[in-house]
Amino acid sequence: MIPFELLQSPIFKRNFKNFDKKTQKRIDTIILEEVLTNPYNFTLMKYEYAGLREVRLGRNLRILFAICDECRELRIRLRRCIDCSEI
């Protein structure tokens, strides 16, 4: 069972389509097997990306994601996440 829910932003969905199938599969695998099972293992960002965590997929590719409960706990203002105002 995956303890977290995946919500993808429209920008992520649009950019994801631009990757080749091999890269898409790699991203899906990282998200499903690592990010959703234990997102706290990844680097917590600072400054303009405060409240986001980062997954590096090589030198030129990274995924930024938020854990809603963590944003609220750190008292970071709404990042305009997909459903942040509804939670």
Buried (B, 14 or more C-beta within 10 A) or exposed (E): EEEBEEEEBEEBEEEBEEEEEEBEEBBEEBBEEEBBEEBEEBEBBEEEBEBBBEBEEEEEEEBBBBBBEBBEEEEEEEBEBEEBEEE
